[in-house]
């Protein structure tokens, strides 16, 4: 996203159920299009196709196809522009916040005289409004609304023609000259609807004219406003959610909770409840490790880090009870492997397979928070025993093919049949308490191991757990077992099966996240871990790539496959690669490549999910799928989340922004915080109920307005918990500010005492493309430079103030923004842009 301007003061407190209003208070002005230019498109004939620019319909199959193409040459800016033959159309989504759609200004550059340009904004209800433009010689003239009505002076403002940069040889009156225009399409649509347009906006560009006519377009910008919180506000919101959730689950009704957890054992006794009334669902029949227990551990870790002593004192005894119960009942005495128990009698369930890694990680994480040395030592000993059992089972099942041929998959029965004795050196992620592998079709890792297909995602999850135990309590068998598991993985599989048009990062995220965790905990003892990471990463981010635009992964993302519901898993590997120590990363790709890819993927993730009438979905960049066939009227509408059919609280969207925030440099955090606030406001406004969040398109939700279970809401809170450590605890420096004084003859500046303020100036609102630098900052070089109406640099006095006079013509109009640059020339603070 392109940061334009910061307006107003941020809100002081997070809103639990906001009702967005038309106001510029505490908002960030951005370009709602993912890419404002057409530099990112390469070739529709390439294999894989190098789609880009995020515009549907912008890439022709061949150069001679009579459809929209991205052309190279005499562009308005940069090297490429969009060439629209008559009869063609392109479209792109716009990420806009509810309550801020009544004013959505679209600007663009265009040229051509034989055709008209249609510019239409369509909202989530399917309503649309727009304009038709004609380049009449030396005049760029709007001739009609898109639906045919004549425009009024209030509808639209056409800006003066502007000569393309680097093209001074062109005559000023030439009809082929690029011209710039700007229209408030949001206001035009709002006047037609008599209310603010719904989000899920689409911008359509079309060329209208006789056969052979065409129109060229470049530098399209859609100005939208997102909420702009402080980090303190998001911290308050996230911590409030966790406190509320823990109280709801653990406190009794007499103390304001729902009593979902047994006060003595710590087992979850009711996993479902009515979101409107809080009425508990049926009793749970099985007890074991639950997501609420992991949330409790994470909360105590963060509470200690921030010095929230009241929370530490309140929840430490609760965690102690939960850990004691699990250690007493949750592990098989013969093998040490985790097990579930029946409730309420706590009878062991020895035939039920259990995911192993979460139990090990819970024991290791909880030992740091229980404040009881004996209990912590018991937890570590139990984790060590699990690791020992897994390694012994691996050796037992590590047979030659002659001794134990691979089992075969029976499609009719949905399970492995025949010999299931050979694990091919791998370790399953799920086992029964007695050490038996599952053979049904519910869990791919077990099936992959038993059939010898050692390439499925998640196959290193148990190995990662062993590596974490090894870092605390090493054993001689650990490293050989880890290396056997790593060697069993086919390194060439990712290369051979990688399809950019279908990749969602799921496999890569699991593989690299687990392998890097092994490398970080076992160090140089497991060289195959980093080798595996490199082989998978090189496919997506080639080591010799000069920029992310040249990598297959980013090209695939721009093809429209960025955002299935679990795409945030792709961030796991990149996030760790971005923070790797130099001795581990060499000779990996440049760390800046990982950094840039993280930010790019986060923008793609939010854009791909898009707001769907107060919903987030899991669909990609292509068309929106509506799900309105249930015969009911909904003011906001219902929108399908894609093939998985699940919408609701956008856990993955928060994780994506969190990963980017962890990798962001100074000056890159503002739009990421705005994205998180947008997710917060949209989710709470559309999905929040008194006791949780509605699971958007679930069948029960459609029929009864209630969810089938509470899992979606708990996962949403857990995502905010993962974000909380990334939010700064440092006092926030006030942004540099401008004020126009003396009737427009002078500027008053304020900022850090003694700093030099750079005054970025341009005729239009600041925007740039990713290919021209960091698109998340106000650019200071590529928008007309800083030499203009105001001095380019202004030193502040010891009080942090200054006043400078206008040096340009009195009638000049444009934008000016104060920037503070760091020691390396980077922008560390970007204040509000002001129109003069």
N, C-alpha and C positions, 0 to 999 in steps of 0.2 A: 504494500500500500504506500501511497505517496503522502507524506505529511504536509499539510498546507499551513494550518494556523491553529493556535491554541486560543480559545475564546473564553473569557470569564474565569472565575475562580472555581476550582474543583469542589464538588459537594463534600461537606464535612463528614457525612456518615453514609455507609452503604444502605441501600434500600432493600428490604426483604421482598417486597412485592410492589415494584415501581409502576406508576402510571405515567408513561412518558408524555410530555407536553411539548408544544412548539416553543422552544426557547434555546438560545445560544449559550445559556449559562453552563459553564463547566463542560464544554464540548470541544472535540478536536475535529478540525476541518481537514478532510482527506479526499483523495481520489478513490472513489468506491470501485473503480475498475481495477482489476488485478494488474493490468499493464496498459499504460496510456499511449503507447506507440506500437509500431509493428516491426521493431528490430529483431524480435525473437523468433521470427519465422524463417525457416530455411527452405524446405523443399518437400512437396507432397509426394514426390517419386522416390525419395530416399527410403532405405530399408534399415531400420524402421523409419516411418515418416517423421520428419522433424517438424511436427506441428508446433505452433507457438502463437504468441500474441493473444491467446485465450479467446479468440473470436471464432465462434462457430460459423462455418461457411467461408472462412478466409483463405483456405488453401485449395487450389485446383489440382486435379489429378495430373494434368499435363499443362504445358504452357499455352496450348492453343484452346483449352476449354473455355467456353463463353461463360465463365462464372468468376466470382471474386478471387483475386489473386493478390499476393503481396509482391510488389515490384521493387526492384532496386534501381537507384538512379537519383534523379533530382528531387529529393524528398524535402519536406518542409523543415525537418530536423533529422539528423542522422543520415542513414543510407537507404532506408526502405520506407515505403508507404503503401496504403491499400488502394488498389485499382479496382473500381466497381463498374463492370460492364452493365449496361441497361438491362433491367430485369433481374439483377442479382441482389442478394441481401445477406448481411452478416448480423450476428447478434451476440451480446455478451451480458452476463448477469452483473448486477450492482449490489454490493453489500451495503444496506442502509439500516439505520436504527429506527424502530417504531417511534412515532412521534416527531420525526425529523425528516419527513418525506414531502412536506408541503412546499419546501424550497429545495430543489435539486437542480443545480445549474450544470448544463452540459456544454462544454466548449470543444471546438475542433478547428482544424485547418482544412480547407478544401480548394479545389480548382477544377476547371472544366466548364465549357459553355454549351455543349450540345445536350446535356442531360440535367435533370433536377435531382437534388439529394433529399431523400426522405429521412427524417430524424424523429423517431417515435419512442416514447417511454411507455412500457406496459407494466401494470402492477400485478399483485398476487391474485386479484379477483378477475383478471383477464381484461380489465378496462385499460384503455390506452388513449394517449393524446400526443401530438407532436406537430412538427412544422415541415414544410417543403421549401427548399431553398433553390434559387436560380442565380447563377453567376452572370449577370447582365452587363457584359462589357467590363467597365471599371467599377461596377457596383455589385455587391453581394446583397441580394434582396430576398427576404422571406415573402412568399406569395400566398401561402394558405396554411391553415392547420392541416394536419394529416388527414382529418376526416372531411376536409373540403371547405370548412368555414374560413372566411377571411380573418386574418390576424388583426388585432388592435394594437395600439401602441403600448398598452399595458401587458400584453401577452409576452412580448419578447423584445430583447434589446440586441441589435446587431452592432458589433464593435467595428471599428475602422479597420480597413485592410492592413495586413502586415506583411512586409517583405520577408521571404525566407532567409534564414541565416546562411551565410556563405554564398549568396546568390545576388550580389550587388549589381551584376551585369544586366540583370533583367530590367526591362523598362517598367516604370512605375504604373503605367496605364495598360500594360499588356494584359489581355484577357486570360492568359494562361498563368497569371501570377497567383501564388498561394494567398488565400484570404482567410482571416480568422473571424469566427463568429461565436457568440455565447448566448444560450437560451435557458431560461428557468423553466424546464419542462415539468418539474415537480409542481410549480405553481399553476401551470397550464392544466395539468391533469387534476389537481385539487379543485380548480374552479369548475371543472366539468363534473367531478364527483360530489362537490360540496362537502368534502371531508379530505383528510390526509390520505394519500394513496397507501395501500397495504405494502409492506415489504415483500420480498421475492420479486424484485424489479428486474426487468429485462430492457436493455437498450437495443433498438433495431436501426440499422443503417441500410438504406436501399437506394439504388440508382434507378431513375424513372426517365424514359426517353425512347427514341426510335432505335432500331437495330443498328449497332455499330457505335452508338453514343456511350459515353462513360463518364465517371466522376472519380476524382482522386481524393483520398481522405488521409489525414495524418493527425497525430497528437490529439487524440480524443481524451477528454478529461470529464469525469462526473464528480462534482463537488458534493460530498455528503458530510454529515456531522455524526460523530460517535460520542458516547459519554466518555469523559476524561476524568478518571479517578486519581487520587493520590495512592501511593503504595500503602500508606497508613490506612486509607479507607478500605482497600482490598484486604489488608491484614485483618481489620476489624470484622469484615464480612465473613472471611474464611474461618477465622477462629470462632466467630459466633455460630456458624453452621455446625462446627465440630462439637462445641459445648452443648448446643441444642440437641444434636443427634445422640451423643453419649447419654445425656440425661433422659432422653425419650426411651432409650433401650434399657438402661440400667436402673433408673429410679422407679419406685413404686407409684401407683396412681395417687396415693396419699401425699406424695412429695412432688407431684406434677409430671411424672413420667408415665409410660405405658406398661412398665414391668415386663418387658420382653425377655429379660435375662433372669435366671434363678439367682437370688441373692446369695445363697450358700455355695452353690457349685460353680456358678459362672457360665453354665450351659445356656444356650438360647432355647427358650421354651415356646416362644411364639414368633415365627418369622414373618407373619403377615398381619396387616392391620388396615382398617378403613382410613383412607387419607382425609376424609371429611370429618368423621366422628372420633377417630382414634380407637374404635372398637377392635379388640384383638381377634385374630383369626383362629383356626383350629390349633390344638396343641401339637407341638413338634414331637415326632416319634423317634428322632435320631439326634444325638448330640455329638459334638466334636469341635474342631477349630472352625471359627466363623469369621467373616470379614469384619465384624464389629470388634473382635479381639485384636486384629491387626491395626485397625483404626485407633484403638486405645493405646497400643504401643507407640505408634507414630505420634500421637498427640502428646504423650508423656515426654518423648524425646524433644519435641519442639517446645513444650512448656518449660522444660529445664533449660534449654538453650536461651530462651527469652526471659528467664527469671520469673515466670508466672507461678509463684510459690503456692498460691491458693489452689491452683489446678493440680500441681504436683501432689500436694497433701491430700486432695480429694480423691485422686484416681490411683495413686500408688497401691493402697491396700486392695482395691478392686482387682488390679492386675495380679497382685500376689495370689489372691484367691483363685483366679482363672488358671494361672500357671500351676499351682498346686493340684488343682483338679485334673488338669490334663496329664501331669506327670503321674498321678495316682491311677487314672483310669484309661488314658488315651494311648497306651503303648503296649504291644504284645510282650509278655514276659519272656517268651522263648526267642523271639527275633529282635525285639526292640523297635519294630516298625510301627508306625502310627495306625490307630484303629478308631472306628466310630463305635458308639455305644447306643443301645436302645434306651429311650426315656419312657417312664421315669425311673425304671429299675436299674439302669446303667449296666445292662448285660452286654458283654462285648459282641460285636458283629464281625466274626472272623472271616466271613466269605465276601465282604464288601471291600473293593479296592479303594485306596485312598491316594490322593496326590501327595507325593513325598516332599518336594522342595518347599512348599509353603509351611509345613510343620517344622522343618529344620530351620528355616529362616526366622520363624516366629520364636523358636527357642533361643536362637542366637541374639536376636534383637531384644527380646524380653529380658535376657540376663543383664543387660545394661540399665534396665529401668526398674527392676524389682527392689533394689536397695536391700538385698538380703544375700549375703555371700554364700550361704549354704544352698539357698534356692537357685542362685545363679550357677553355682558349680554343678548342681544336679541337672540343670537344663543343658549345660555344655556336655556333661557326660552322656546324657540321653542322645544329643545330636551326634556325638562321637560314635555311639553304638549303632545308630541308624547308618552312618557312613560305613562302619565296619561290615555290617550285614550286606549292604549294597555291593561292596567290593568283593565279598565272599561269594555272593550270588553271581556276580559278573564272571568270576573265575570258574565257577561251577558250570556256567552255561556258555563259556567261551570255547566251543568245540570246533573241530575241523568239519568241513562239509561232508566228508565221508562218514564221520561218526554221527552226525545229526543233520541230515538234509533239511533244507528250508521247508517250513510249513507252506501250505497253499491256502489261498483265499476262496472260500465257498460263497459265491454271490447270493445264492438262494437262501443260505442260512445266515449270511451276514457275519461270518466269523472265520477264524483260522481253524483249519482241520489238518490232521496228520501230526507230524513231529513238531512240537513247540519247544524243543530243548535248546536250540541254538539262538543266542541273543546277538551273535556276530560282534561281540566286544562292546556292545552298547549297554546302557542301563535304562530300564523303563522309567517313565515319569509317574506311573501308578502301579501299585502292587497291593495284594491283600496283606493283612497283618502277618500271614504265614509265609509270605514271599512268593505268591503265585501271580503270574502275569495274566492280564485280561486277554481274552481271545475274541471278544465280540467287536462290533464295528463302531462303537461309540467314541473311541479315543484313538486318533491316528497314530500316535507314537508307538503304542503297543503293536498295532497292526503292521507298522513300518518295520519294527524290529523283527517280528516273527517271520515276515516274508523276505527279509534281507534287503528291504528298500531303505537303507540307512541314509535318507536324505530329507526326511520330513522335518518341518519346523518343530521346535520343542524337544528335540532328542538330546540336547545337552543340559536340560533343566536339572536333572538329578546330579549330573557331573558338576554343575555349578554349585549345588548344595554341598557336595563333598569338598570342593575347593575352599568354600567358606569355613567349613569345619577345620580343614587342614591349616588354614592361616592362624587358628587359635590353639589347636591341639593336634599337631602333625603326627602322622603315623607312616612307617616305611612303605606301606602298601598303597598310600594315597596317589602318589605321582605316577607309578606304573599303571594304576587303574584309570586315572584321568587320561593318560596318553593313549591307552587302548581305546577309550571312548572317542577321543578326538581323531585317532587314526582310522576308525571305522567309518567316519563321515566322508562321503564322496565329495572331494573338493571341486571336481569339474561339473558337478550336477547343476549348480547355480548358473554356470555359464551356458550349459546345454539347454536348460529349460527356461532361461530368462526371456520373457516376452514383454517388452516395454508397454505394449498396449493393454496388458492384463495385470501387470505387477502392482500389488497394493502394499508392498513392503512388509507383509506379515512374516513371511519366511525370513527375510533379511533381518528384521527387527529381533526376532527370537534368537536366531543364530548368532548374530554379532553381539547382542546384549549378553547372552550366556557365555560365549567364547571369551569376550573381553573381561567378563567377571572372573572367569577362570584364570586368565592371564594376570589380572591385577592381584589375585589372592595367592596364586602359585608361582608367579614370577617367571624367571628364566627356566624353571623346571618343566614348563609345558610350552615349548616353542611352537608346537602345532596349533596352539590356540590362536596366536597372532597370524600364523600362516593362513589359517582358515578365514580369519577376518579379512585379510588382504585379498584373498582370492574372490571373496564375495563382494567386497567393496570396489575392487578394480572394475568389475563388470558395470557398476553404476556410476562411479566417480573415478574416471581414469586418472592415474597418477600424473600423467603428462598434460592434463587439461589446464589451460591457462585461466579458464573461468567456468562457472557452472553451466553457462549457456551451451558449452561444447560437450557436456556429459550426457550419457544415455538416460540417466535417471531423471534429470530435470527436463529433458526433451519428452520423456514418457509422461511426466507429471503434466506438462503443458498440452499433452494430447488429450487430457481429460480423464485420467484414471487415478487421480490423486487422493480421492477421499471416500473409500469405503468406510464402514463404521469403525473398523479397527486400524485405520491407517497410522494411528499414533505409534504403533509398535515399530514402525520404520524409524522413528526418532531415537529408539533405544541405542542402536549402534552408533548413529551419527553423534549423539550427545556425548557418548563416552569417547569417541574418536576425537571430538573437538577438544576434550579436556585431557587427553593422554599426555603422559610425561614424554619428553623428547626421546629418551632412550627406548621407550616402547613404540613410539609412532614411526621412527625411522626404519625403513625408507617408505613410509606411507605417503599419501598425498599431502599437499600443503594444508596445514591447519585452517588457513583462511578459506579453503575450498569447503571444508566441513562446516565452518561457520556460516558461509554464504548459503550453503545448501539447507542448513537448519532454518534460516530466516525465510528462504524461498518456500520451503515445504510448509512452514507455518502459515504463510500468506495463502498458499494454494489450499491448505486444509480449510481455512475459514471461508475462502471464496467458493470452494467446491461444496461445502455443506450448505452455505447460503441460508439466509433467514427465510423460513417458509411460514409466513403468517404466525409469528410468535413460536415457531418450531425450528429446530435445527434438524437436518436430515443427514443421511449418509451418502447421498447421491453425488455424482461427479459434475463436471462442467457442462454436460450436455443438456438435455431438456429436463424440465421438472415433470415428475409423474404425479398426477392428482389421484386421490383416493376418496372420492366423494360419492361412491355408489351405495352407501348404506341407507339412502333414502331420507336422510335427516338434513336439516338446515343448520349450518354453522356459520356464524358471522366471520370467523377467522378462516374457516375452511380446514380441511385435513389434507395433508400431503404425505405421500408414501416416501419412506426412507430408502427405497431401493429393494434389491432382491431379498434382503434379510427381513424386510417388513418391520423394522424396529426404529422408532424415533424416541423422542422424550429427552430427558436430561443429557446434554452433550458431553459426556465424560471424555471422549477422545479429543474433542475440540479443545477442552481445557488442557489436556496433556500436551497437545501440539504447541499451544502458546507457551506453556510452561517450559518445554524443551527449548524453544527459541529464546525465552527470557533468560534461561540459565546460560545460554551462549552469547547473549547480546552484549555489545560493548556500550560504553557511555554514549548517550545520545540516541541509542536505538530502542530504548525501553518505552518511550511514549506511545507509539502505535500498538505495541504489544499489550500494554496495560489497558489501552482503549479497547482492544479486541476482547480482553477478558471482561471488562465492564459491560461490553455489548452482549457477550454470552450470558453474563449474570442477569442483566436486565430483561433480555428476551426470554430466558428460561423461567425466571420468576414471574414475569408478567403473564405468561401463557400457561405454565405448567404447575406452578406452586399451589398447593392446597394446605389446609391448616396443619396436617401432619406429614407432609412430604411432597413429592412431585409426581405428576401424572406421567405415565408412560405413553407418549403421544399417540401412536397408531395401533396400540394393542387392541385386539378385538373387544376385550372387556371394557377398555377405556372408551371405545367408540359407542358401545351400547349402554354402559352404565355410568360413564364419566369417572370410573374408578379403576385402579390398576389391579392386575391379578396378584401381584406381590409387591414388596417394598424394595426389591433389589436395585431397581434403577435409581431410586433416590439415595440409597446408601452408597452406590458407586459414584454418584455425583458428588456427595460430600467427601468421599475418599479422594477424588480428583482435586478438590480444593485443598485438602490436607497435603497432598503431594506438592501443590503449588506454594503453600505457606512458607516453607523455608527459603524460597527464591525471592520473597518480598523483602526489601531492604528494611533494616531497623534504624538506619541512620536518619537524622533529621534532613528533611528535603530542603534543598537550596531554592530560594525563590527564583523563578525564571526572569531573565531580563525582560524589561517592559518598555513600551513606547507610548507616548501621548502626544498628539498633535496639538500645538498651542499657537497663540498669537494669530488666530484666524487662518491657520494653515501655513504660516510663514516660518514656523520653527517646529523642532521636535524636542521633547524632553525625554531623556533616557535614564533608566535606573538598572542596576545590576550589581554584580560582585565588586566591592571597592577595589579600585586600582586596575580593573580589567579593561581590556580594549574590546569594544563592541564592534562587530562587523555588521554593517547594514546591507543585507541582501535586498536588491531592488529589482522589480520587473514590472512590465506593463500589465501582466495578468497574475492571477494567483499562482503561487509557486508550485511547480510540479516538474518531475523529471522521470525518465524511464530507467529501469534497472541497468540497462546496458550503458548508461551514461554516468554511473556512479551509484552511490547508496540511495536507493529510492525511499528509504525510511527517514531521510533527513531533508531539511530545507537545503537545496543546493545553493552554492554561492558562486558557481562559475558558469553554468550552462543556461542561465535564464536572463541573459542580458548583462551579466556581470554585476558588479557592485557600484560602478561609476554611473551616476545618474543624477536624479533630483537632489539627493542627499549625499553628504560626504561618505566615502566607503568605509572608513574606520574612525571610531570615536573613542578616545580614552576617557574613562570615568575617574572622578576625583576620589579622595579618601572616604567620602561619604557614599560613594557608589552612584553618583548622579552626573549628568551633563546636559547641556542644551546646545543645539546646533541649528543654524538657519538654513532655509531652503536656498539652493543655488541654481535650480532649474527654472523653467518658465512658470509663472504663477498658475496657469491653467492645466499643467501636467497632471495626469491621473495615473495611478498604479498602486503597487503593493510594496511595502517595506517591512522587513522583519529583522529583529536583533538576534545575533548569534554570538555565542562565546566559544572560542576555539581553544582546544587543548594544546599541550606541548608539541604534539606531532601534527598539528594543523587540523585535527578532527573536531567536529562540532560536538561539544559536550553539553550545551544547553541551547535550546531554540525557543525563543519567546514568541509571543503572539504577533502574527502578521497584522498590519494595520493598513487600511485603504486610505490613500491620500488624494 
